[in-house]
Amino acid sequence: MTPTQTPANHSHHDRPGHGPALGDDSNLAEFQNLDGVLGAPVLAAALNAAAGALGTAPRTVVDLGAGTGTGTLALTLAAQFQNAQIHSLDASPSMLDRLAAAAATADVDDRIETHVVDLDGDWPAVLPHEADLAWAALSLHHVTDPARVLSQTFEALRLGGVLVVTEVAGVTTYDPADLGTGRAGLGERIVGALAAHGYPVTADWTIALAEAGFAPVERHAYTFTASARTTDGARYLALQLTMSLARLTEDLSADDLTALDDAITALVAGTSEVVMTSGRFSWIAVRPITTGSNQHDTGAPGDSR
């Protein structure tokens, strides 16, 4: 999701909340697309888990905070669920323009509808009817009131509908730790300095989803990897570290900043062999078919390892 304003920083990574914006639209759009390309195994696994929880193919899907489509997520949804209408929501018209262009190129624009809307507003009003599947990829931590958005999503889904939430998890690591610069511990210092600014935001949504009424709630753990040995991985890491360099000019030593710049130069030149690894969590949350006081009888929040 592209927020309408830069969210407030905080360092409470164990609960939902805000994190700093990633940068201008052009860099952010490319970064989002590459994140989706490199995270395709995570996307596929989460989609399969969602399909299993639904039991039947969805006819209406809503993508909350779609951005550019997160590596053509909307196209993947359209391909996997060939009878589904995809409603892609985001606050940035330029991001949705990119998504619409990609949909037209893939000849699925008749099934993907974009909506310029803020998730902090009355976004359910743009949906024509209840949705079967809702998708929130790296977007919930941007909203002002996550509990409200989860409650809105619960009400926007049909009984038995499914919400999939995907977020960053765990600690980011670089191999080699010096990013190939000879500057020992550079990667750890970058990760630590970014964490002090509240990035990346990591949060456990299990309790929040249960409190919104979803049951069962299952959490699945995945690994996300970006390797400079591939063209997409090298470009992803170059963008990531370039944005980190812009954020951390006051946090790292002059020698570290120089080394970081050298690491970016190597990535752009195609001579780097850096591999970055981080975690991803995906929550599969069901709106129970049973209503009223017994709505949680369909299951309890769980953890799929």
Summary of the structure (lengths in Angstrom):
residues: 305
radius of gyration: 19.4
end to end distance: 27.3
largest distance: 61.3
contacts: 1031
relative contact order: 0.16
helix: 41%
strand: 22%
